[in-house]
Amino acid sequence: MKYFTSDLHLNHESILKYQKNRAFPNIELMNVHIINTINSVCTEKDELYILGDVLMGPRNKGIYLVEQLKPRLHLIRGNHDNFSHAQEETLFETVQDYAEVKENKHTIVCLHYPIERWNKCQYGVIHLHGHCHGDHKNILPNRFDIGWDVFPRPVSYDEVMSWKNKENISHH
């Protein structure tokens, strides 16, 4: 099964102050919660597309967190993803700035940032993004913020497809 998420911000101490959905007393508990949540939803056979902002702070001090994730990982780079080439090759099956994930004759456009027009949007293709942490009012059909602060869990391909042509999906 394919799953999607964004904006994990592992090891990002400051996010605890800015995001109400991250009510943890410390960053270690947030990290453990995110890892456990992902691993309770996804198995080693699953693929998880992370649409950017995986980890904050020194990469060498946080790589062990990403290594604990069970699913096969695909990174769609965000503005805070500055892994070395060697780290990208070790941690992720694919690393891209933009991806079109195809399954069952359907395409999902994945980008860290929300955009106004994407490939085949006029034909109902879905665009998933992060970056906004739920602060961006979506007015476009088939464009959805799947960041951790909107959906504090990975969302499945089937769930995403159920949103097709719907607006104002309830995220909580």
DSSP file (Angstrom, degrees, kcal/mol; ACC not computed):
  #  RESIDUE AA STRUCTURE BP1 BP2  ACC     N-H-->O    O-->H-N    N-H-->O    O-->H-N    TCO  KAPPA ALPHA  PHI   PSI    X-CA   Y-CA   Z-CA
    1    1 A M              0   0    0      0, 0.0    46,-2.4     0, 0.0     2,-0.4   0.000 360.0 360.0 360.0 145.9    0.0    0.0    0.0
    2    2 A K  E     -a   47   0A   0     44,-0.2   155,-2.4    46,-0.1     2,-0.3  -0.820 360.0-175.2 -98.0 137.6    1.1    3.5   -0.7
    3    3 A Y  E     -aB  48 156A   0     44,-2.7    46,-2.9    -2,-0.4     2,-0.3  -0.892   7.9-153.2-129.1 160.4    0.9    6.2    2.1
    4    4 A F  E     +aB  49 155A   0    151,-2.3   151,-2.6    -2,-0.3     2,-0.3  -0.984  21.8 147.5-137.4 144.2    1.6    9.9    2.2
    5    5 A T  E     -a   50   0A   0     44,-2.2    46,-3.2    -2,-0.3     2,-0.3  -0.943  16.8-165.0-158.6 175.2    2.7   12.4    4.8
    6    6 A S  B     +e  147   0B   0    140,-0.6   142,-2.6    -2,-0.3    47,-0.2  -0.982  57.3  32.3-159.7 161.5    4.7   15.6    5.1
    7    7 A D        +     0   0    0     45,-2.5    46,-0.2    -2,-0.3    47,-0.2   0.884  50.8 160.0  57.4  49.4    6.3   17.9    7.6
    8    8 A L        -     0   0    0     44,-0.5    46,-0.2    45,-0.3     4,-0.2   0.899  24.1-166.3 -64.3 -39.4    7.4   15.4   10.2
    9    9 A H    >   -     0   0    0     44,-2.5     3,-1.9     1,-0.2    46,-0.3   0.877   9.9-166.0  52.5  43.1    9.9   17.9   11.5
   10   10 A L  B 3  S+f   55   0C   0     44,-2.5    46,-2.9     1,-0.3    -1,-0.2  -0.325  71.2  13.0 -56.7 140.6   11.7   15.3   13.6
   11   11 A N  T 3  S+     0   0    0     16,-0.3     2,-1.2     1,-0.2    -1,-0.3   0.597  87.9 138.2  66.9  14.0   14.1   16.9   16.1
   12   12 A H    X   -     0   0    0     -3,-1.9     3,-1.0     1,-0.2     4,-0.5  -0.717  29.3-177.6 -94.1  91.9   12.6   20.3   15.5
   13   13 A E  T >  S+     0   0    0     -2,-1.2     3,-1.3     1,-0.2     4,-0.3   0.870  76.7  56.9 -56.0 -43.0   12.4   21.7   19.1
   14   14 A S  T >> S+     0   0    0      1,-0.3     3,-1.5     2,-0.2     4,-1.1   0.754  90.2  71.7 -66.4 -24.7   10.7   25.0   18.0
   15   15 A I  H <> S+     0   0    0     -3,-1.0     4,-2.2     1,-0.3    -1,-0.3   0.779  85.6  68.3 -64.9 -23.1    7.7   23.3   16.4
   16   16 A L  H <4 S+     0   0    0     -3,-1.3    -1,-0.3    -4,-0.5    -2,-0.2   0.804 103.3  44.7 -63.4 -27.8    6.5   22.4   19.8
   17   17 A K  H <4 S+     0   0    0     -3,-1.5    -1,-0.2    -4,-0.3    -2,-0.2   0.803 118.0  41.9 -82.6 -31.3    5.8   26.1   20.4
   18   18 A Y  H  < S+     0   0    0     -4,-1.1     2,-0.6     1,-0.1    -2,-0.2   0.732 104.0  62.3 -94.2 -24.7    4.2   26.8   17.1
   19   19 A Q    ><  -     0   0    0     -4,-2.2     3,-1.8     3,-0.1    -1,-0.1  -0.909  58.6-159.2-114.2 118.2    1.9   23.9   16.4
   20   20 A K  T 3  S+     0   0    0     -2,-0.6     3,-0.3     1,-0.3    -1,-0.1   0.757  92.3  63.9 -65.1 -24.7   -1.0   23.1   18.7
   21   21 A N  T 3  S+     0   0    0      1,-0.2    -1,-0.3   128,-0.1     2,-0.2   0.476  91.9  68.4 -77.1  -0.3   -1.2   19.5   17.4
   22   22 A R    <   +     0   0    0     -3,-1.8     2,-2.1    -7,-0.2    -1,-0.2  -0.429  59.9 158.4-115.3  57.1    2.3   18.9   18.9
   23   23 A A        +     0   0    0     -3,-0.3    -3,-0.1    -2,-0.2    -7,-0.1  -0.489  23.0 137.2 -84.0  71.7    1.5   19.2   22.5
   24   24 A F        -     0   0    0     -2,-2.1     3,-0.1    -8,-0.1    -2,-0.1  -0.916  58.2-133.9-117.2 144.5    4.5   17.2   23.8
   25   25 A P  S    S+     0   0    0      0, 0.0     2,-0.3     0, 0.0    -1,-0.1   0.739  88.5   6.8 -69.9 -20.8    6.6   18.2   26.8
   26   26 A N  S  > S-     0   0    0      1,-0.1     4,-1.5   -10,-0.0     3,-0.2  -0.983  74.5-108.4-156.8 165.9    9.8   17.6   24.9
   27   27 A I  H  > S+     0   0    0     -2,-0.3     4,-2.8     1,-0.2   -16,-0.3   0.811 111.9  62.0 -69.2 -31.6   11.1   16.8   21.4
   28   28 A E  H  > S+     0   0    0      1,-0.2     4,-2.4     2,-0.2    -1,-0.2   0.918 105.0  47.1 -61.8 -43.0   12.1   13.3   22.3
   29   29 A L  H  > S+     0   0    0     -3,-0.2     4,-2.3     2,-0.2    -1,-0.2   0.876 112.1  50.6 -67.2 -36.7    8.5   12.3   23.1
   30   30 A M  H  X S+     0   0    0     -4,-1.5     4,-2.7     2,-0.2     5,-0.2   0.944 110.3  49.8 -63.8 -46.6    7.3   13.9   19.8
   31   31 A N  H  X S+     0   0    0     -4,-2.8     4,-2.5     1,-0.2     5,-0.2   0.936 112.5  46.7 -56.6 -48.6    9.9   12.0   17.8
   32   32 A V  H  X S+     0   0    0     -4,-2.4     4,-2.9     1,-0.2     5,-0.2   0.906 112.1  51.4 -61.5 -42.6    8.9    8.7   19.5
   33   33 A H  H  X S+     0   0    0     -4,-2.3     4,-2.6     2,-0.2    -1,-0.2   0.934 111.4  46.3 -61.6 -46.7    5.2    9.4   18.9
   34   34 A I  H  X S+     0   0    0     -4,-2.7     4,-2.5     2,-0.2     5,-0.2   0.938 115.1  46.4 -62.7 -47.1    5.7   10.2   15.2
   35   35 A I  H  X S+     0   0    0     -4,-2.5     4,-2.6    -5,-0.2    35,-0.2   0.933 114.7  47.0 -61.7 -46.8    7.9    7.1   14.6
   36   36 A N  H  X S+     0   0    0     -4,-2.9     4,-1.4    -5,-0.2    -1,-0.2   0.883 111.9  51.1 -63.6 -38.8    5.5    4.8   16.5
   37   37 A T  H  X S+     0   0    0     -4,-2.6     4,-1.2    -5,-0.2     3,-0.3   0.946 112.2  45.5 -64.6 -48.0    2.5    6.2   14.7
   38   38 A I  H >X S+     0   0    0     -4,-2.5     4,-3.1     1,-0.2     3,-0.7   0.938 114.4  48.7 -60.0 -46.6    4.0    5.7   11.3
   39   39 A N  H 3< S+     0   0    0     -4,-2.6    -1,-0.2     1,-0.2    -2,-0.2   0.710 107.8  54.7 -70.2 -19.5    5.2    2.2   12.2
   40   40 A S  H 3< S+     0   0    0     -4,-1.4    -1,-0.2    -3,-0.3    -2,-0.2   0.721 118.1  35.3 -82.3 -21.6    1.7    1.3   13.6
   41   41 A V  H << S+     0   0    0     -4,-1.2     2,-0.3    -3,-0.7    -2,-0.2   0.831 118.0  49.8 -95.3 -41.6    0.1    2.3   10.2
   42   42 A C     <  -     0   0    0     -4,-3.1    28,-0.2    -5,-0.2     2,-0.2  -0.773  64.9-158.8-108.2 144.2    2.8    1.2    7.7
   43   43 A T    >   -     0   0    0     -2,-0.3     3,-1.1    27,-0.1    29,-0.3  -0.521  41.5 -92.9-107.1 179.5    4.6   -2.1    7.4
   44   44 A E  T 3  S+     0   0    0      1,-0.2    28,-0.2    -2,-0.2    -2,-0.0   0.747 125.8  56.2 -63.7 -23.7    7.9   -3.0    5.7
   45   45 A K  T 3  S+     0   0    0     26,-0.1    -1,-0.2     2,-0.1     2,-0.1   0.644  94.3  87.6 -82.8 -15.8    6.0   -3.9    2.6
   46   46 A D  S <  S-     0   0    0     -3,-1.1    26,-2.8   -44,-0.0     2,-0.4  -0.378  70.8-133.8 -84.3 161.4    4.4   -0.4    2.4
   47   47 A E  E     -ac   2  72A   0    -46,-2.4   -44,-2.7    24,-0.2     2,-0.5  -0.962  14.6-161.5-114.0 132.8    5.7    2.7    0.7
   48   48 A L  E     -ac   3  73A   0     24,-3.1    26,-2.5    -2,-0.4     2,-0.7  -0.963   4.0-157.4-117.8 117.9    5.6    6.0    2.5
   49   49 A Y  E     -ac   4  74A   0    -46,-2.9   -44,-2.2    -2,-0.5     2,-0.7  -0.847   8.3-161.6 -92.0 115.0    6.0    9.2    0.4
   50   50 A I  E     -ac   5  75A   0     24,-3.1    26,-2.8    -2,-0.7     2,-1.5  -0.889   7.2-152.7-101.1 114.5    7.2   12.0    2.7
   51   51 A L        -     0   0    0    -46,-3.2    80,-0.2    -2,-0.7    79,-0.2  -0.320  56.2 -64.9 -88.9  54.2    6.5   15.3    1.0
   52   52 A G  S    S+     0   0    0     -2,-1.5   -45,-2.5   -46,-0.1   -44,-0.5   0.097 101.3  68.8  95.5 160.4    9.3   17.2    2.6
   53   53 A D        +     0   0    0    -46,-0.2   -44,-2.5   -47,-0.2   -45,-0.3   0.932  49.0 156.9  57.3  57.7   10.6   18.5    5.9
   54   54 A V        +     0   0    0    -46,-0.2   -44,-2.5     1,-0.2     2,-0.3   0.916  61.4  12.5 -72.0 -46.6   11.5   15.2    7.4
   55   55 A L  B     -f   10   0C   0    -46,-0.3     2,-0.3    25,-0.2    -1,-0.2  -0.975  60.0-155.4-143.8 142.4   14.2   16.3    9.9
   56   56 A M        +     0   0    0    -46,-2.9    25,-0.0    -2,-0.3    24,-0.0  -0.814  58.3  23.3-116.9 161.3   15.5   19.5   11.4
   57   57 A G  S    S-     0   0    0     -2,-0.3     2,-0.1   -45,-0.0     5,-0.1  -0.277 112.0  -4.7  82.0-171.1   18.8   20.3   13.0
   58   58 A P    >>  -     0   0    0      0, 0.0     3,-0.9     0, 0.0     4,-0.6  -0.360  62.9-144.3 -60.0 125.3   22.1   18.5   12.3
   59   59 A R  H >> S+     0   0    0      1,-0.3     4,-1.7     2,-0.2     3,-1.3   0.874  96.4  59.0 -60.6 -39.9   21.4   15.6   10.0
   60   60 A N  H 34 S+     0   0    0      1,-0.3     4,-0.3     2,-0.2    -1,-0.3   0.783 105.5  50.3 -63.6 -25.6   24.0   13.4   11.6
   61   61 A K  H <4 S+     0   0    0     -3,-0.9    -1,-0.3     1,-0.1    -2,-0.2   0.594 118.6  36.7 -86.8 -10.7   22.3   13.7   14.9
   62   62 A G  H XX S+     0   0    0     -3,-1.3     3,-1.6    -4,-0.6     4,-1.1   0.505  84.5  94.0-119.2  -6.8   18.8   12.8   13.5
   63   63 A I  H 3X S+     0   0    0     -4,-1.7     4,-2.2     1,-0.3     3,-0.3   0.863  79.5  64.5 -55.9 -37.6   19.5   10.1   10.9
   64   64 A Y  H 3> S+     0   0    0     -4,-0.3     4,-0.6     1,-0.2    -1,-0.3   0.793  97.8  56.9 -58.8 -27.7   18.8    7.4   13.5
   65   65 A L  H X4 S+     0   0    0     -3,-1.6     3,-1.0     2,-0.2     4,-0.3   0.935 107.7  45.2 -68.5 -46.2   15.2    8.6   13.8
   66   66 A V  H >< S+     0   0    0     -4,-1.1     3,-1.6    -3,-0.3    -2,-0.2   0.871 106.6  61.3 -65.1 -36.4   14.6    8.1   10.0
   67   67 A E  H 3< S+     0   0    0     -4,-2.2    -1,-0.2     1,-0.3    -2,-0.2   0.702  94.9  63.8 -64.1 -19.3   16.3    4.7   10.1
   68   68 A Q  T << S+     0   0    0     -3,-1.0     2,-0.3    -4,-0.6    -1,-0.3   0.613  77.1 106.2 -80.2 -12.4   13.6    3.5   12.6
   69   69 A L    <   -     0   0    0     -3,-1.6     4,-0.1    -4,-0.3   -33,-0.1  -0.527  59.7-153.4 -74.5 131.3   10.8    3.9   10.1
   70   70 A K        +     0   0    0     -2,-0.3    -1,-0.1   -35,-0.2   -27,-0.1   0.902  63.8  79.3 -73.0 -45.0    9.5    0.6    8.8
   71   71 A P  S    S-     0   0    0      0, 0.0     2,-0.4     0, 0.0   -24,-0.2  -0.118  93.1 -93.9 -69.1 164.6    8.1    1.4    5.4
   72   72 A R  E     -c   47   0A   0    -26,-2.8   -24,-3.1   -29,-0.3     2,-0.4  -0.647  52.2-136.6 -72.0 128.0   10.1    1.9    2.2
   73   73 A L  E     -c   48   0A   0     -2,-0.4    20,-3.4    18,-0.4    21,-0.8  -0.722  24.6-174.7-102.6 138.6   10.6    5.7    2.1
   74   74 A H  E     -cd  49  94A   0    -26,-2.5   -24,-3.1    -2,-0.4     2,-0.5  -0.999  16.7-149.9-124.2 128.8   10.4    8.1   -0.8
   75   75 A L  E     -cd  50  95A   0     19,-2.7    21,-2.6    -2,-0.4     2,-0.7  -0.883  14.6-170.6-105.9 126.7   11.4   11.7   -0.3
   76   76 A I  E     - d   0  96A   0    -26,-2.8    21,-0.2    -2,-0.5    35,-0.1  -0.967  43.0-117.3-104.5 109.1    9.8   14.6   -2.1
   77   77 A R        -     0   0    0     19,-3.0    35,-0.5    -2,-0.7     2,-0.2  -0.106  32.9-167.9 -58.7 141.0   12.2   17.3   -0.9
   78   78 A G    >   -     0   0    0     34,-0.1     3,-1.3    33,-0.1   -26,-0.1  -0.541  43.5 -85.8-112.0-175.6   11.0   20.2    1.1
   79   79 A N  T 3  S+     0   0    0      1,-0.3    -2,-0.1    -2,-0.2   -27,-0.0   0.653 126.8  46.3 -70.6 -14.9   12.6   23.5    2.0
   80   80 A H  T 3  S+     0   0    0      1,-0.0     2,-1.0   -24,-0.0    -1,-0.3   0.318  84.2 105.4-107.8   8.3   14.3   22.0    5.1
   81   81 A D    <   +     0   0    0     -3,-1.3   -25,-0.1     1,-0.1    -4,-0.0  -0.771  28.8 148.7 -95.0 103.8   15.6   18.8    3.5
   82   82 A N        +     0   0    0     -2,-1.0   -23,-0.1    -5,-0.0    -1,-0.1  -0.361  16.9 157.4-130.4  54.1   19.3   19.1    3.0
   83   83 A F        -     0   0    0      1,-0.1     2,-0.1     2,-0.1    -2,-0.0  -0.404  46.5-106.8 -70.3 152.9   20.5   15.5    3.3
   84   84 A S     >  -     0   0    0      1,-0.1     4,-2.6    -2,-0.1     5,-0.2  -0.377  31.7-107.7 -71.9 162.6   23.8   14.6    1.8
   85   85 A H  H  > S+     0   0    0      1,-0.2     4,-2.3     2,-0.2     5,-0.2   0.905 122.2  51.5 -59.3 -41.4   23.7   12.5   -1.4
   86   86 A A  H  > S+     0   0    0      2,-0.2     4,-1.7     1,-0.2    -1,-0.2   0.895 109.8  49.2 -63.5 -40.8   25.0    9.5    0.6
   87   87 A Q  H  > S+     0   0    0      2,-0.2     4,-2.7     1,-0.2     5,-0.3   0.916 110.0  51.5 -65.2 -42.8   22.3   10.0    3.2
   88   88 A E  H  X S+     0   0    0     -4,-2.6     4,-2.3     1,-0.2    -2,-0.2   0.928 110.6  48.4 -58.8 -44.9   19.6   10.2    0.6
   89   89 A E  H  < S+     0   0    0     -4,-2.3    -1,-0.2     1,-0.2    -2,-0.2   0.838 115.7  44.6 -65.3 -32.9   20.8    7.0   -1.0
   90   90 A T  H  < S+     0   0    0     -4,-1.7    -2,-0.2    -5,-0.2    -1,-0.2   0.891 121.7  34.1 -77.7 -41.6   20.9    5.2    2.3
   91   91 A L  H  < S+     0   0    0     -4,-2.7   -18,-0.4    -5,-0.1     2,-0.4   0.801 114.5  47.4 -88.2 -31.7   17.6    6.4    3.7
   92   92 A F     <  -     0   0    0     -4,-2.3   -18,-0.2    -5,-0.3     3,-0.1  -0.880  56.8-148.4-124.0 143.5   15.3    6.7    0.7
   93   93 A E  S    S+     0   0    0    -20,-3.4     2,-0.3    -2,-0.4   -19,-0.2   0.877  94.4  10.7 -71.2 -38.1   14.4    4.5   -2.2
   94   94 A T  E     -d   74   0A   0    -21,-0.8   -19,-2.7    -3,-0.1     2,-0.4  -0.986  63.0-164.9-139.2 150.7   13.8    7.6   -4.3
   95   95 A V  E     +d   75   0A   0     -2,-0.3     2,-0.3   -21,-0.2   -19,-0.2  -0.980  25.4 149.9-137.2 122.8   14.5   11.3   -3.8
   96   96 A Q  E     -d   76   0A   0    -21,-2.6   -19,-3.0    -2,-0.4     3,-0.1  -0.920  49.2-134.4-144.5 165.8   12.8   13.9   -6.0
   97   97 A D  S    S+     0   0    0      1,-0.3    15,-0.5    -2,-0.3     2,-0.3   0.643  99.2  15.3 -92.3 -20.6   11.6   17.5   -5.9
   98   98 A Y  E    S-G  111   0D   0     13,-0.1     2,-0.3    14,-0.1    -1,-0.3  -0.986  71.5-174.3-152.0 141.1    8.3   16.5   -7.6
   99   99 A A  E     -G  110   0D   0     11,-2.3    11,-3.4    -2,-0.3     2,-0.6  -0.999  21.0-152.5-143.3 147.4    6.7   13.2   -8.2
  100  100 A E  E     -G  109   0D   0     -2,-0.3     2,-0.6     9,-0.2     9,-0.2  -0.960  21.5-158.3-114.4 109.1    3.7   11.7  -10.0
  101  101 A V  E     -G  108   0D   0      7,-2.8     7,-2.3    -2,-0.6     2,-0.4  -0.785  11.5-164.8 -92.9 121.9    2.7    8.6   -8.1
  102  102 A K  E     +G  107   0D   0     -2,-0.6     2,-0.3     5,-0.2     5,-0.2  -0.892  20.3 149.2-115.8 137.3    0.6    6.3  -10.4
  103  103 A E  E >   +G  106   0D   0      3,-2.4     3,-2.2    -2,-0.4    -2,-0.0  -0.931  67.9   2.9-161.1 140.0   -1.5    3.3   -9.4
  104  104 A N  T 3  S-     0   0    0     -2,-0.3     3,-0.1     1,-0.3    -2,-0.0   0.864 128.2 -57.5  50.3  43.4   -4.7    1.8  -10.9
  105  105 A K  T 3  S+     0   0    0      1,-0.2     2,-0.3     0, 0.0    -1,-0.3   0.619 116.3 112.9  65.2  14.4   -4.7    4.2  -13.8
  106  106 A H  E <   -G  103   0D   0     -3,-2.2    -3,-2.4     2,-0.0     2,-0.4  -0.877  53.0-151.3-115.6 150.9   -4.8    7.2  -11.4
  107  107 A T  E     -G  102   0D   0     -2,-0.3    19,-1.0    -5,-0.2     2,-0.5  -0.957   5.6-165.0-122.3 139.7   -2.1    9.8  -10.8
  108  108 A I  E     -Gh 101 126D   0     -7,-2.3    -7,-2.8    -2,-0.4     2,-0.5  -0.991  16.6-143.0-121.8 121.6   -1.3   11.7   -7.6
  109  109 A V  E     -Gh 100 127D   0     17,-3.2    19,-3.0    -2,-0.5     2,-0.5  -0.736  18.7-163.6 -85.2 125.2    0.9   14.8   -8.0
  110  110 A C  E     +Gh  99 128D   0    -11,-3.4   -11,-2.3    -2,-0.5     2,-0.3  -0.948  22.1 147.5-118.2 125.2    3.2   15.1   -5.0
  111  111 A L  E     -G   98   0D   0     17,-1.9    19,-0.4    -2,-0.5   -13,-0.1  -0.981  49.6-126.2-149.6 147.8    5.1   18.3   -4.2
  112  112 A H  S    S+     0   0    0    -15,-0.5    18,-2.2   -35,-0.5   -34,-0.1   0.890  95.5  56.2 -63.2 -37.1    6.1   19.9   -0.9
  113  113 A Y  S    S-     0   0    0     16,-0.2     2,-0.3    18,-0.1    18,-0.1  -0.684  89.0-114.3-100.3 146.6    4.4   23.2   -1.8
  114  114 A P        -     0   0    0      0, 0.0     2,-0.3     0, 0.0    -2,-0.1  -0.596  36.4-168.8 -74.3 139.6    0.8   23.8   -2.8
  115  115 A I        -     0   0    0     -2,-0.3     3,-0.1     1,-0.1    12,-0.0  -0.907  27.2-132.6-127.6 158.7    0.5   25.0   -6.4
  116  116 A E  S    S+     0   0    0     -2,-0.3     2,-0.4     1,-0.2    -1,-0.1   0.838  91.8  24.3 -79.4 -35.1   -2.4   26.5   -8.3
  117  117 A R        +     0   0    0      4,-0.0     2,-0.3     5,-0.0    -1,-0.2  -0.997  68.0 173.2-134.6 136.5   -2.1   24.3  -11.5
  118  118 A W    >   -     0   0    0     -2,-0.4     3,-2.2    -3,-0.1     4,-0.3  -0.895  48.8 -58.8-137.5 167.5   -0.6   20.9  -11.8
  119  119 A N  T 3  S-     0   0    0     -2,-0.3   -10,-0.1     1,-0.3     6,-0.0  -0.226 119.2  -9.7 -54.0 122.2   -0.3   18.3  -14.5
  120  120 A K  T > >S+     0   0    0      1,-0.1     5,-1.7     4,-0.1     3,-1.6   0.723  83.3 144.0  61.9  27.1   -3.8   17.2  -15.6
  121  121 A C  G X 5 +     0   0    0     -3,-2.2     3,-1.8     1,-0.3    -2,-0.1   0.855  68.5  62.4 -61.3 -32.3   -5.6   19.0  -12.8
  122  122 A Q  G 3 5S+     0   0    0     -4,-0.3    -1,-0.3     1,-0.3    -3,-0.1   0.655 101.2  53.7 -68.0 -13.3   -8.4   19.8  -15.2
  123  123 A Y  G < 5S-     0   0    0     -3,-1.6    -1,-0.3     2,-0.0    -2,-0.2   0.234 128.2 -94.3-104.2  11.7   -8.9   16.0  -15.5
  124  124 A G  T < 5 +     0   0    0     -3,-1.8    -3,-0.2     1,-0.3     2,-0.2   0.586  66.2 160.3  91.4  10.8   -9.3   15.4  -11.8
  125  125 A V      < -     0   0    0     -5,-1.7    -1,-0.3    -7,-0.1     2,-0.3  -0.474  38.4-124.8 -66.6 136.3   -5.7   14.5  -10.9
  126  126 A I  E     -h  108   0D   0    -19,-1.0   -17,-3.2    -2,-0.2     2,-0.5  -0.591  16.7-154.1 -85.3 141.7   -5.1   15.0   -7.1
  127  127 A H  E     -hi 109 143D   0     15,-3.2    17,-2.6    -2,-0.3     2,-0.4  -0.977   9.2-167.3-116.9 120.5   -2.3   17.2   -5.8
  128  128 A L  E     +hi 110 144D   0    -19,-3.0   -17,-1.9    -2,-0.5     2,-0.3  -0.856  17.1 158.5-104.6 143.3   -0.9   16.4   -2.4
  129  129 A H  E     - i   0 145D   0     15,-2.1    17,-2.8    -2,-0.4    18,-0.3  -0.922  22.8-167.2-150.2 173.6    1.4   18.9   -0.5
  130  130 A G        +     0   0    0    -18,-2.2     2,-1.8   -19,-0.4   -78,-0.1  -0.153  51.2  97.6-128.9-130.9    2.6   19.9    2.9
  131  131 A H  S    S+     0   0    0    -80,-0.2   -18,-0.1     1,-0.2   -19,-0.1  -0.103  76.2  74.7  72.5 -37.0    4.5   23.0    3.9
  132  132 A C  S >  S-     0   0    0     -2,-1.8     3,-2.1     4,-0.1    -1,-0.2   0.624  82.4-143.2 -88.3 -14.3    1.5   25.0    5.2
  133  133 A H  T 3  S-     0   0    0      1,-0.3    -2,-0.1     2,-0.1    -3,-0.0   0.820  71.8 -57.5  54.4  33.4    1.0   23.2    8.5
  134  134 A G  T 3  S+     0   0    0     -4,-0.1    -1,-0.3     2,-0.1    37,-0.0   0.510 117.2 110.6  80.1   5.0   -2.8   23.5    8.0
  135  135 A D    <   +     0   0    0     -3,-2.1     2,-0.6     2,-0.1    -2,-0.1   0.415  53.8  88.7 -92.0   2.2   -2.6   27.3    7.8
  136  136 A H  S    S-     0   0    0      2,-0.0     2,-0.6     0, 0.0     9,-0.1  -0.892  74.4-134.9-107.4 120.6   -3.5   27.6    4.1
  137  137 A K        -     0   0    0     -2,-0.6     2,-0.5     1,-0.0    -2,-0.1  -0.617  22.2-141.9 -74.0 114.9   -7.2   27.8    3.1
  138  138 A N        +     0   0    0     -2,-0.6    30,-0.2     1,-0.1    -1,-0.0  -0.671  32.2 164.5 -81.8 125.0   -7.6   25.4    0.3
  139  139 A I        +     0   0    0     -2,-0.5    -1,-0.1     2,-0.1    -2,-0.0   0.316  50.9  89.0-117.7   4.5  -10.0   26.7   -2.4
  140  140 A L  S >  S-     0   0    0      3,-0.1     3,-1.1     1,-0.0     2,-0.1  -0.870  76.7-121.1-108.0 134.9   -9.1   24.3   -5.1
  141  141 A P  T 3  S+     0   0    0      0, 0.0    26,-0.1     0, 0.0   -17,-0.1  -0.430  95.3  18.4 -67.4 147.0  -10.7   20.9   -5.7
  142  142 A N  T 3  S+     0   0    0     24,-0.8   -15,-3.2    21,-0.3     2,-0.5   0.645  95.7 112.4  68.2  18.4   -8.4   17.9   -5.6
  143  143 A R  E <   +i  127   0D   0     -3,-1.1     2,-0.4   -17,-0.2   -15,-0.2  -0.990  43.7 177.8-119.6 125.9   -5.6   19.7   -3.7
  144  144 A F  E     -i  128   0D   0    -17,-2.6   -15,-2.1    -2,-0.5     2,-0.7  -0.988  31.1-137.4-137.9 134.2   -4.9   18.6   -0.2
  145  145 A D  E     +i  129   0D   0     -2,-0.4   -15,-0.2   -17,-0.2   -17,-0.1  -0.793  24.1 175.1 -83.7 113.5   -2.5   19.4    2.6
  146  146 A I        +     0   0    0    -17,-2.8  -140,-0.6    -2,-0.7   -16,-0.2   0.072  26.7 141.8-109.9  23.2   -1.4   16.1    4.1
  147  147 A G  B >>  -e    6   0B   0    -18,-0.3     4,-2.9  -142,-0.2     3,-2.1  -0.201  66.7-107.2 -63.1 157.4    1.1   17.5    6.5
  148  148 A W  T 34 S+     0   0    0   -142,-2.6  -141,-0.1     1,-0.3    -1,-0.1   0.776 119.1  58.5 -58.0 -29.9    1.5   16.0    9.9
  149  149 A D  T 34 S+     0   0    0      1,-0.1    -1,-0.3  -143,-0.1  -128,-0.1   0.556 115.2  36.5 -81.0  -6.1   -0.1   19.0   11.6
  150  150 A V  T <4 S+     0   0    0     -3,-2.1    -2,-0.2     1,-0.3    -1,-0.1   0.763 135.3  20.2-103.1 -51.2   -3.2   18.4    9.5
  151  151 A F  S  < S-     0   0    0     -4,-2.9     2,-2.2     2,-0.1    -1,-0.3  -0.926  71.1-158.8-119.4 101.2   -3.2   14.6    9.5
  152  152 A P  S    S+     0   0    0      0, 0.0    -4,-0.1     0, 0.0    -3,-0.1  -0.185  75.6  44.0 -79.8  50.9   -1.1   13.3   12.4
  153  153 A R  S    S-     0   0    0     -2,-2.2     2,-0.2    -6,-0.1  -115,-0.1  -0.933 101.4 -77.7-173.4 161.4   -0.6   10.0   10.7
  154  154 A P        -     0   0    0      0, 0.0     2,-0.4     0, 0.0  -149,-0.2  -0.500  43.5-140.6 -68.5 144.0    0.1    8.7    7.2
  155  155 A V  E     -B    4   0A   0   -151,-2.6  -151,-2.3    -2,-0.2     2,-0.1  -0.895  17.8-125.1-107.2 139.5   -2.8    8.7    4.8
  156  156 A S  E  >  -B    3   0A   0     -2,-0.4     4,-2.5  -153,-0.2  -153,-0.2  -0.362  17.2-115.6 -83.3 159.7   -3.3    5.8    2.4
  157  157 A Y  H  > S+     0   0    0   -155,-2.4     4,-2.6     1,-0.2     5,-0.2   0.915 118.1  52.8 -55.1 -45.5   -3.7    5.9   -1.3
  158  158 A D  H  > S+     0   0    0   -156,-0.2     4,-1.4     1,-0.2    -1,-0.2   0.894 108.7  49.4 -61.9 -40.0   -7.2    4.6   -1.0
  159  159 A E  H  > S+     0   0    0      2,-0.2     4,-0.7     1,-0.2    -1,-0.2   0.928 111.0  49.7 -64.2 -44.6   -8.1    7.4    1.5
  160  160 A V  H >< S+     0   0    0     -4,-2.5     3,-1.4     1,-0.2     4,-0.4   0.924 109.1  52.0 -59.8 -44.5   -6.7   10.0   -0.8
  161  161 A M  H >< S+     0   0    0     -4,-2.6     3,-1.1     1,-0.3    -1,-0.2   0.808 101.4  61.5 -64.9 -27.6   -8.6    8.7   -3.8
  162  162 A S  H 3< S+     0   0    0     -4,-1.4    -1,-0.3     1,-0.2    -2,-0.2   0.711  98.4  58.6 -70.0 -18.4  -11.9    8.8   -1.7
  163  163 A W  T X< S+     0   0    0     -3,-1.4     3,-2.2    -4,-0.7   -21,-0.3   0.608  76.0 133.6 -82.8 -12.1  -11.4   12.6   -1.5
  164  164 A K  T <  S+     0   0    0     -3,-1.1     3,-0.1    -4,-0.4   -39,-0.1  -0.075  79.3   2.5 -48.7 130.9  -11.4   13.1   -5.2
  165  165 A N  T 3  S+     0   0    0      1,-0.2     2,-0.4   -41,-0.1    -1,-0.3   0.671 105.9 118.1  64.7  20.7  -13.6   16.0   -6.3
  166  166 A K    <   -     0   0    0     -3,-2.2   -24,-0.8     3,-0.0     2,-0.3  -0.893  48.8-153.6-113.3 148.7  -14.4   16.8   -2.7
  167  167 A E        +     0   0    0     -2,-0.4   -28,-0.1     1,-0.2   -23,-0.0  -0.806  67.3  22.9-115.3 160.3  -13.6   20.1   -1.0
  168  168 A N  S    S-     0   0    0     -2,-0.3    -1,-0.2   -30,-0.2     2,-0.1   0.910  73.9-162.8  55.0  51.6  -13.0   21.0    2.6
  169  169 A I        -     0   0    0     -3,-0.2     2,-0.6     1,-0.1    -1,-0.2  -0.429  25.1-113.5 -62.4 134.5  -12.0   17.6    3.8
  170  170 A S        -     0   0    0      1,-0.2    -1,-0.1    -2,-0.1    -2,-0.0  -0.630  32.5-173.0 -73.8 119.6  -12.3   17.3    7.5
  171  171 A H              0   0    0     -2,-0.6    -1,-0.2     1,-0.2    -2,-0.1   0.534 360.0 360.0 -92.9  -7.5   -8.7   16.9    8.7
  172  172 A H              0   0    0    -21,-0.1    -1,-0.2   -20,-0.0    -2,-0.1   0.397 360.0 360.0-130.9 360.0   -9.4   16.2   12.4
